[in-house]
Amino acid sequence: MDIVKTTLGEPVNAGYIQDPHRPVLCYAHRQPRGYRVRRHRHPRGQIVWAVEGAIRVITDTASWIVPPTHAVWIPGNQRHQVATLTDASAGYLYIDPSACAELPDTAQVLEVTALMRELALRVLHYEKPLREQTALPAAEQQSLQLTISLLLNELAQLRPAPLFLPSAKDRRLHKVMHTLVREPGNNQKLDTLAQGSGASIRTLERLFKKETGMSFQQWRTRLKLLESINRLVEGESSAAIAHSLGYRSSSAFVAAFRRHFGVPPQSFIRGQSTP
C-alpha cells in the first residue's frame, strides 16, 4: 500500500550513522498533514512515535497507524515509508545495531508507557548535541547516558499491539485492498468487490488467508478499526465515525472496537486501560 499524494521528504541522516558510542540518535519535527518521507532503509533500527497527532508507517508487507499512545519499531535495513495522517509532532529514535540485541527482529507496534514517553522526550531534547557530538558538562552527560540506557531497557519491555494491517503481493488481491483503503466505509460483499479484480470470490478468499493470515471479513474489520483510530485522533465522535465507516450504530462501532482492543475508543486514545 502506498500513501496518496502530497509533500515528499527525504530521510534524515541519523539512520545511516553507525557508531556504538552513540547508541541512540534522534530527530523531532513538526510535520503537516499529508507529509511523507520516501521509502528507504537504513542500518539503524527506528522508533517512530507521534508525540501529537497520528502517523502511518508502511513496509513491504504491512502498514500501521500510530496514535500518541503507541510507537512503531522498525528493525535496521527494513524498507519503510512514514506519512502524517494529521498535523503531527513526530519523534524518531534511531538505534545503533550494537544496541538492538534485546529489541524485536520484526516491525511491530508497541504500547507507549508513561516511563518510555518521559525518557524519549528527554532524549529528543538533546537531538542537536547527540547529532553534532557537542560536549556537555560532565554531570549532564552522565545523566543523558543513563537516560539513554534506561530508554533502551524500557523499549525492550514494551508490549506489542494489534495495530498493523497486512498488505498483499498478488495484484488481484491488491486491487480489492486498494478499493477498501480508499473507501473504508465500503460495505460491499466480496463477490461484488471481486468484479474487475481478475479473480473469483473463492480465489480471493484463499489469497486473503494465504497472504494476510486473515479472512476477508477480519481484514476489513481491522482496516475499519485502524481508520477509526486516525479519526479519533482528529477529534471525531464515535457516532460520526460509526456513520462514515458503515457501522449500524455508534454502539456497534464501540462494541467492535472494544472486542479488538480491549477498551472503548476514547479510553484507547487516552492510553487508559479501563475494562
C-alpha positions in Angstrom: 0.0 0.0 0.0 1.2 3.5 -0.7 0.4 6.9 0.6 -1.9 9.0 -1.6 -0.5 12.3 -2.8 1.4 15.2 -1.2 4.8 16.6 0.1 7.6 14.1 -0.3 10.6 14.5 2.1 14.0 12.8 2.4 15.0 10.6 5.3 17.3 12.2 7.8 21.0 11.2 8.0 20.8 9.9 11.6 19.6 6.5 10.5 22.7 5.9 8.4 25.3 6.7 11.1 26.8 3.5 12.7 28.5 4.3 15.9 28.3 2.1 19.0 29.4 5.1 21.1 26.2 6.8 20.1 23.6 4.1 20.6 20.7 6.4 20.2 20.3 9.3 17.8 17.0 11.2 17.3 15.0 13.6 15.3 12.0 15.7 16.3 9.9 17.6 13.8 6.5 19.2 13.4 5.0 17.9 10.2 1.8 19.0 8.4 -0.9 16.6 7.4 0.0 14.7 4.3 3.7 15.0 4.7 5.6 11.8 3.8 9.1 10.5 3.7 10.1 8.5 0.6 10.5 4.7 1.0 14.0 4.0 2.3 16.1 1.7 4.6 19.0 2.4 6.9 21.3 0.3 9.2 19.9 1.7 12.4 16.6 0.4 13.9 14.0 3.1 14.3 11.2 4.0 16.7 8.5 6.1 15.0 6.3 7.9 17.6 3.6 10.6 17.1 4.1 12.8 20.2 0.9 14.5 18.9 -1.3 13.6 16.0 -1.3 10.4 14.0 1.3 8.8 11.7 1.1 5.9 9.3 4.1 3.6 8.8 4.3 1.3 5.7 6.6 -1.6 5.0 6.6 -4.0 2.1 4.3 -6.4 4.0 2.1 -4.3 6.3 1.0 -0.8 7.4 0.5 0.6 10.9 -1.4 3.6 12.3 0.4 5.2 15.2 -1.5 7.4 17.7 0.4 9.1 20.6 -0.3 6.1 22.8 1.8 3.8 20.6 5.0 3.7 18.6 6.3 1.6 15.7 9.6 -0.3 15.9 11.3 -0.9 12.5 14.4 -3.1 12.6 17.5 -1.9 10.7 17.7 -2.3 7.0 13.9 -2.8 6.6 12.4 -0.8 3.8 9.7 1.6 5.0 7.8 4.8 4.5 6.4 7.3 7.0 3.5 9.7 6.5 1.4 12.0 8.7 -2.3 11.4 8.8 -2.9 14.7 10.7 -0.7 17.6 11.7 1.7 15.8 13.9 4.7 16.3 16.2 6.9 13.3 15.2 9.6 11.9 17.4 12.1 9.5 15.8 14.7 7.4 17.7 17.5 5.7 15.7 19.1 2.7 17.5 22.6 1.6 16.5 22.8 -2.1 15.5 25.1 -2.6 18.5 22.2 -1.7 20.8 19.4 -3.7 19.1 20.0 -7.2 20.6 17.1 -7.0 23.0 14.7 -5.4 20.5 12.3 -7.3 18.2 13.6 -8.6 14.9 10.3 -7.8 13.1 8.5 -4.5 12.7 5.6 -4.0 15.1 3.5 -1.5 17.1 4.4 -1.1 20.8 2.4 0.4 23.6 4.0 3.6 24.9 4.3 3.6 28.7 4.5 6.7 30.8 8.1 6.0 31.5 9.0 5.5 27.8 7.3 8.8 27.0 9.3 10.8 29.5 12.6 9.1 28.7 12.0 9.6 24.9 11.1 13.3 25.4 14.2 13.9 27.4 16.4 12.2 24.7 14.7 14.2 22.0 15.6 17.4 23.9 19.2 16.5 23.2 18.7 16.0 19.4 21.3 18.6 18.4 24.1 17.7 20.9 23.7 14.0 20.0 23.9 14.7 16.3 26.8 17.1 16.5 28.6 15.3 19.3 28.6 18.5 21.4 30.5 18.3 24.6 28.2 18.6 27.6 29.0 19.3 31.3 30.1 16.0 32.9 27.1 15.7 35.2 24.7 16.4 32.3 26.5 14.0 30.0 26.3 11.3 32.7 22.6 11.9 33.2 22.0 11.7 29.4 23.8 8.4 29.1 21.8 7.0 32.0 18.6 8.2 30.3 19.6 6.5 27.1 20.4 3.3 28.9 17.0 3.3 30.7 15.2 4.1 27.4 16.8 1.1 25.7 15.8 -1.1 28.6 12.2 0.2 28.6 11.9 -0.2 24.8 12.8 -3.9 25.2 9.9 -4.3 27.7 7.2 -2.7 25.6 4.2 -4.9 24.7 3.2 -5.3 21.0 -0.3 -4.1 20.0 -2.6 -5.3 17.1 -2.4 -2.0 15.1 -1.0 -3.5 11.8 -2.8 -4.1 8.5 -1.2 -6.9 6.3 -0.6 -6.0 2.7 -0.6 -8.2 -0.4 1.8 -9.1 -3.2 -0.8 -10.7 -5.5 -2.1 -7.9 -7.8 -5.7 -9.2 -7.9 -5.9 -9.1 -4.1 -4.1 -5.7 -4.0 -6.9 -4.3 -6.3 -9.6 -5.3 -3.7 -7.5 -4.0 -0.8 -6.8 -0.7 -2.6 -10.5 -0.2 -3.2 -11.3 -0.6 0.5 -8.4 1.5 1.7 -9.7 4.3 -0.5 -13.2 3.8 0.8 -13.0 2.2 4.3 -16.8 2.7 4.8 -17.5 0.4 1.7 -19.6 -2.5 2.9 -19.9 -4.3 -0.4 -19.6 -8.1 -0.3 -16.6 -9.8 -1.6 -18.4 -11.1 -4.7 -19.1 -7.6 -5.7 -15.6 -6.4 -5.0 -14.2 -9.3 -6.9 -15.7 -7.9 -10.1 -12.8 -6.4 -12.1 -10.1 -7.9 -9.9 -9.5 -10.8 -12.3 -10.1 -13.4 -9.6 -13.1 -15.4 -8.4 -14.5 -14.9 -4.9 -13.1 -18.3 -3.9 -9.6 -17.4 -5.2 -9.8 -14.1 -3.3 -10.8 -15.8 -0.1 -7.9 -18.2 -0.4 -5.5 -15.3 -1.2 -6.6 -13.3 1.9 -5.9 -16.3 4.1 -2.6 -17.1 2.4 -1.1 -13.6 2.2 -2.6 -11.9 5.4 -3.4 -14.8 7.7 -6.9 -13.3 8.0 -10.2 -13.9 6.4 -11.6 -11.1 4.2 -14.0 -10.0 6.9 -11.3 -10.0 9.5 -9.0 -7.9 7.3 -11.8 -5.4 6.5 -12.7 -5.1 10.2 -9.1 -4.4 11.0 -9.0 -1.7 8.3 -12.1 0.0 9.6 -10.8 0.0 13.2 -7.4 1.3 12.2 -9.0 4.1 10.2 -11.2 4.9 13.3 -8.1 5.5 15.3 -7.0 8.1 12.8 -10.4 9.8 13.1 -10.4 9.6 16.9 -7.1 11.4 17.0 -8.6 14.1 14.8 -11.4 14.5 17.4 -14.3 12.9 15.6 -17.1 11.4 17.8 -17.9 7.7 17.9 -21.3 8.5 16.3 -19.6 10.3 13.3 -17.0 7.5 12.9 -19.6 4.8 13.0 -21.7 6.5 10.3 -18.7 7.2 8.0 -17.3 3.7 8.3 -20.5 1.8 7.7 -21.4 0.6 11.2 -25.1 0.1 12.0 -24.8 2.4 15.1 -22.4 4.1 17.4 -22.8 1.2 19.9 -22.0 -1.3 17.2 -18.7 0.5 16.5 -17.8 0.9 20.2 -18.5 -2.9 20.7 -16.3 -3.8 17.8 -13.6 -1.5 19.0 -13.7 -3.0 22.5 -13.6 -6.6 21.2 -10.5 -5.9 19.2 -8.5 -3.6 21.5 -10.0 -4.5 24.9 -11.0 -0.9 25.8 -13.6 1.6 24.4 -12.4 4.1 21.8 -11.9 7.2 24.0 -10.0 5.1 26.6 -7.7 3.8 23.9 -6.8 7.2 22.7 -6.2 8.5 26.2 -4.0 5.4 26.8 -6.1 4.2 29.7 -6.9 0.6 30.5 -10.4 0.8 31.7 -12.1 -2.6 31.5 
